[in-house]
Amino acid sequence: MMETALPLIFVSVMGLSLLLYVILDGYDLGVGILLPLAEDHEKDIMVASIGPFWDANETWIVMGIGVLLIAFPTAHGIVLTKLYLPVTIMLFGLILRGVAFDFRVKAGDDKKAMWNRFFFIGSLVASMAQGWMLGSYITGLTGSLTNTIFSVLIAFCLPALYVVLGSTWLLIKTEGELFEKAVGWARRSVLPMSIGLFLVSIATPLVSEVIASRWFQLPNAIGLLPIPVSSAIALILLVSLLRRDLEQLRTMNPWHLFMCPVIICLMAALGLAYSIFPDIIIGQLTIWDAAANSASLQFVLYGVLIALPCIIAYTIFIYRVFAGKATALSYD
């Protein structure tokens, strides 16, 4: 019983952690990508809008990859071996973002523009690397030409999703002229995100026979309808809300707009989970084949039961303490 249940528990924790990372760090990566479009004084507000949440957001990827390493060491070895290049590029991007985040404030005015550019570059590079990794994973880490083309496709699509998350996050945290710009950014970024999601939805079953067979066989196709339907409703709602005039947008709850791409992320995660389960690497390993022995998992479970609630509580605490509109970031 435990041999069956423990891998399910750990893969659920890993999936939840990576989903929360995509949503939470996704919006601050999106803000970084949008940085060149703002004026100098607005860039300070944009960075301040993500500053207090930076560490909490990135904790989730540590949790997700940590669970993969400890609970599924065989899968971890295969994934990291196949994806060493995009993983390395992503880490360089995240490191560059972290360095630029601090140095842009502490550097003199003559160097601030340079660090702003590095912050943008780091955000874009990390986003595209994550898209490449996701595309390679969905196609089974084969390294084929089809795998490469699909990975490139998602490498361009994922930043578009992050930009939508980032621009709607700025609607929550900003006001005045920057709020108006964020509305414009959100309006313009919805179309490329929508095209990207549509292309990925079409391409995914074409590049993976396993996924195609699970989605397009009856009665599965009928039971899975809520996933694409919910995503479509969230997208239509986001577009309709963004079409309202600025005065209406200022008076409405901006969280309603932010939750639309969040729902799309959630539905995409549920669809991916259904597509690959019970495999942890499509066509190669199931979660039970890749899992560590039960004694090790039982021991690690105690740590997860302590760490996971602490991370959740810390995240909630940070978001409650720093709720409200952002002001210019300062270390004074």
C-alpha positions in Angstrom: 0.0 0.0 0.0 2.7 2.4 1.0 4.8 1.5 -2.0 1.9 2.6 -4.2 0.8 5.7 -2.2 4.2 7.3 -1.5 5.2 8.0 -5.1 1.8 9.4 -5.7 2.2 11.8 -2.8 5.6 12.9 -3.8 4.7 13.4 -7.5 1.7 15.5 -6.4 3.9 17.7 -4.2 6.4 18.1 -7.0 3.6 19.0 -9.5 2.1 21.5 -7.1 5.5 23.1 -6.4 6.3 23.5 -10.1 2.8 24.8 -10.9 3.1 27.5 -8.2 6.6 28.3 -9.5 5.3 28.9 -13.0 2.5 31.2 -11.7 4.4 33.1 -9.0 7.8 33.4 -10.5 6.2 33.6 -13.9 4.7 37.0 -13.1 8.0 38.4 -11.9 9.8 37.1 -14.9 7.1 38.8 -17.0 7.7 42.1 -15.2 11.4 41.7 -16.0 10.6 41.2 -19.7 8.4 44.3 -19.7 11.1 46.5 -18.1 12.5 48.1 -21.3 9.0 49.4 -22.2 8.9 51.7 -19.1 10.4 55.0 -18.2 13.3 55.1 -15.7 11.2 56.1 -12.7 8.6 53.5 -13.6 11.2 50.7 -13.7 11.8 51.3 -10.0 8.1 50.8 -9.2 8.0 47.7 -11.4 11.0 46.1 -9.7 9.5 47.1 -6.3 6.3 45.4 -7.2 8.1 42.0 -7.2 10.8 42.8 -4.7 9.2 41.5 -1.5 8.0 38.3 -3.1 11.2 37.4 -5.0 12.5 34.8 -2.5 9.1 33.3 -1.7 8.4 32.7 -5.4 11.7 31.0 -6.3 11.4 28.7 -3.2 8.9 26.6 -5.2 11.3 25.6 -7.9 13.8 24.5 -5.2 11.0 22.4 -3.6 10.0 20.9 -6.9 13.5 19.9 -8.1 14.4 18.8 -4.6 11.5 16.4 -4.5 12.5 15.1 -8.0 16.0 14.5 -6.8 15.1 12.8 -3.5 12.0 10.9 -4.4 12.7 10.0 -8.1 16.5 9.9 -8.4 16.5 7.8 -11.6 14.2 10.3 -13.3 16.3 13.2 -12.0 19.4 11.8 -13.5 17.8 11.3 -16.9 16.1 14.7 -17.0 19.1 16.6 -15.9 21.4 14.7 -18.3 19.1 15.4 -21.3 18.4 19.0 -20.3 21.8 20.0 -19.0 22.2 22.8 -21.6 18.8 24.6 -21.1 19.1 24.1 -17.3 22.5 25.7 -17.4 21.2 28.6 -19.5 18.2 29.0 -17.2 20.5 29.1 -14.1 22.7 31.8 -15.8 19.6 33.8 -16.5 18.3 33.5 -12.9 21.7 34.4 -11.5 21.9 37.4 -13.8 18.5 38.5 -12.7 19.4 38.2 -9.1 22.7 40.2 -9.5 20.9 42.9 -11.6 18.1 43.1 -9.1 20.5 44.3 -6.3 23.1 46.1 -8.4 20.6 48.3 -10.3 19.6 50.0 -7.0 23.1 50.2 -5.5 24.9 51.3 -8.7 25.3 54.9 -9.7 23.0 56.5 -12.2 25.5 55.9 -15.0 25.3 52.1 -14.5 21.7 51.7 -13.6 20.6 51.4 -17.3 23.1 48.6 -17.8 21.7 46.6 -14.9 18.2 47.2 -16.1 19.2 45.7 -19.4 20.8 42.7 -17.6 17.6 42.3 -15.6 15.6 42.1 -18.8 18.1 39.8 -20.5 18.1 37.4 -17.5 14.3 37.4 -17.3 14.0 36.6 -21.0 16.7 34.0 -21.1 15.4 32.2 -18.1 11.8 32.2 -19.5 12.9 30.9 -22.9 15.1 28.2 -21.3 12.1 27.0 -19.2 10.0 26.8 -22.3 12.7 24.8 -24.1 12.8 22.4 -21.1 9.0 22.0 -21.1 8.9 21.3 -24.8 11.7 18.7 -24.5 10.0 17.0 -21.6 6.6 16.8 -23.3 8.2 15.1 -26.3 9.9 12.5 -24.1 13.4 13.9 -24.1 14.2 12.3 -27.4 16.5 14.9 -28.9 14.9 14.4 -32.3 14.3 17.1 -34.9 10.6 17.1 -34.0 11.6 17.5 -30.3 13.8 20.4 -31.1 11.2 22.2 -33.3 8.6 21.8 -30.6 11.0 22.9 -27.9 11.7 26.1 -29.9 7.9 26.7 -30.2 7.3 26.5 -26.5 10.5 28.6 -25.8 8.7 31.5 -27.6 5.2 30.8 -26.1 6.1 30.6 -22.4 7.5 34.2 -22.2 4.2 35.4 -23.8 2.3 33.7 -20.9 4.7 35.3 -18.4 4.2 38.7 -19.9 0.4 38.4 -19.4 1.0 37.3 -15.8 3.4 40.2 -15.3 1.2 42.9 -16.8 -1.9 41.8 -14.9 0.2 41.6 -11.7 1.2 45.3 -12.4 -2.5 46.1 -12.5 -2.6 44.9 -8.9 0.5 46.7 -7.7 0.6 50.0 -9.6 -1.5 53.1 -10.3 -1.5 56.2 -12.4 0.4 56.3 -15.7 2.1 53.0 -15.1 -1.3 51.3 -14.5 -2.4 52.6 -17.9 0.7 51.3 -19.5 0.2 47.9 -17.9 -3.3 47.8 -19.3 -1.8 48.4 -22.8 0.8 45.7 -22.3 -1.8 43.2 -21.1 -4.0 44.0 -24.1 -1.1 43.5 -26.6 0.3 40.4 -24.9 -3.0 38.4 -24.9 -2.9 37.8 -28.6 0.6 36.2 -28.8 -0.2 34.2 -25.7 -3.4 32.9 -27.3 -1.7 32.1 -30.5 1.1 30.3 -28.6 -1.4 28.3 -26.5 -3.4 27.3 -29.6 -0.3 26.2 -31.5 1.0 24.2 -28.5 -2.4 22.6 -28.1 -2.4 21.5 -31.7 1.3 20.5 -31.8 1.4 18.5 -28.5 -0.7 15.5 -29.7 1.1 15.6 -33.1 4.5 15.1 -31.5 3.4 12.6 -28.9 1.3 9.5 -29.8 0.9 8.8 -26.1 -0.8 12.2 -25.5 -2.9 12.0 -28.7 -4.3 8.6 -27.7 -5.3 9.8 -24.3 -7.0 12.9 -25.5 -8.8 11.8 -28.6 -10.3 8.5 -27.7 -13.9 8.2 -26.4 -15.1 8.5 -23.7 -11.9 10.3 -22.5 -12.4 13.1 -25.0 -15.8 14.0 -23.4 -14.6 13.7 -19.9 -11.7 16.0 -20.6 -13.8 18.8 -22.2 -13.8 20.9 -18.9 -10.1 21.5 -19.3 -10.1 23.3 -22.7 -13.5 24.8 -22.1 -12.3 26.3 -18.8 -9.2 27.7 -20.5 -11.3 29.2 -23.2 -13.7 30.8 -20.8 -10.8 32.3 -18.8 -9.2 33.7 -21.9 -12.5 35.2 -23.2 -13.1 36.7 -19.7 -9.6 38.2 -19.7 -10.1 39.8 -23.1 -13.5 41.2 -22.2 -12.3 42.7 -19.0 -9.3 44.3 -20.7 -11.6 45.9 -23.2 -13.2 48.0 -20.5 -12.2 51.7 -20.3 -9.5 52.8 -17.9 -11.9 54.2 -15.4 -13.8 50.9 -15.1 -10.5 49.0 -14.8 -9.4 51.3 -12.0 -12.5 50.7 -10.0 -12.7 46.9 -10.4 -10.8 44.3 -8.5 -7.5 43.7 -10.4 -7.2 40.2 -9.0 -10.0 39.2 -11.3 -7.7 39.9 -14.3 -4.7 38.2 -12.7 -6.7 35.1 -11.9 -7.6 34.5 -15.6 -4.1 33.5 -16.7 -3.7 31.7 -13.4 -6.7 29.5 -14.3 -5.2 28.9 -17.8 -1.9 27.7 -16.1 -3.9 25.5 -13.8 -5.9 23.9 -16.6 -2.7 23.4 -18.6 -1.1 21.7 -15.6 -4.1 19.4 -15.2 -4.0 18.5 -18.9 -0.3 17.8 -18.8 -0.7 15.6 -15.7 -3.4 13.6 -17.3 -1.4 13.3 -20.5 1.7 11.7 -18.9 0.4 9.9 -15.9 1.6 7.4 -14.6 4.8 8.1 -16.4 7.3 10.6 -15.0 9.2 10.5 -18.3 6.9 9.7 -21.2 7.5 6.3 -22.6 10.5 5.6 -20.4 9.7 5.5 -16.6 6.6 5.4 -14.5 6.6 7.1 -11.1 6.8 3.7 -9.4 9.8 2.6 -11.5 11.6 5.8 -10.8 10.8 6.1 -7.1 13.3 5.6 -4.3 12.7 2.7 -2.0 9.8 3.0 0.5 11.9 3.3 3.6 13.7 6.3 2.1 10.4 7.9 1.0 8.8 7.4 4.4 11.8 9.2 6.0 11.7 12.0 3.6 8.0 12.4 3.9 8.4 13.7 7.5 10.6 16.5 6.1 8.1 17.3 3.4 5.3 17.4 5.9 7.2 20.0 7.8 8.7 22.0 4.9 5.6 22.3 2.7 3.3 23.9 5.3 6.1 26.3 6.3 6.7 27.4 2.7 3.0 27.9 2.2 2.6 29.9 5.4 5.7 32.0 4.6 4.3 32.7 1.1 0.9 33.7 2.5 2.5 35.9 5.2 4.7 37.8 2.7 1.8 38.4 0.3 -0.4 39.7 3.2 2.3 42.0 4.7 3.2 43.6 1.3 -0.3 43.8 0.0 -1.3 47.1 -1.7 0.3 49.3 -4.2 4.1 49.3 -4.7 6.4 52.3 -4.1 9.9 52.9 -5.5 12.4 50.3 -4.3 15.1 51.7 -2.0 17.7 50.3 0.4 17.9 53.6 2.5 
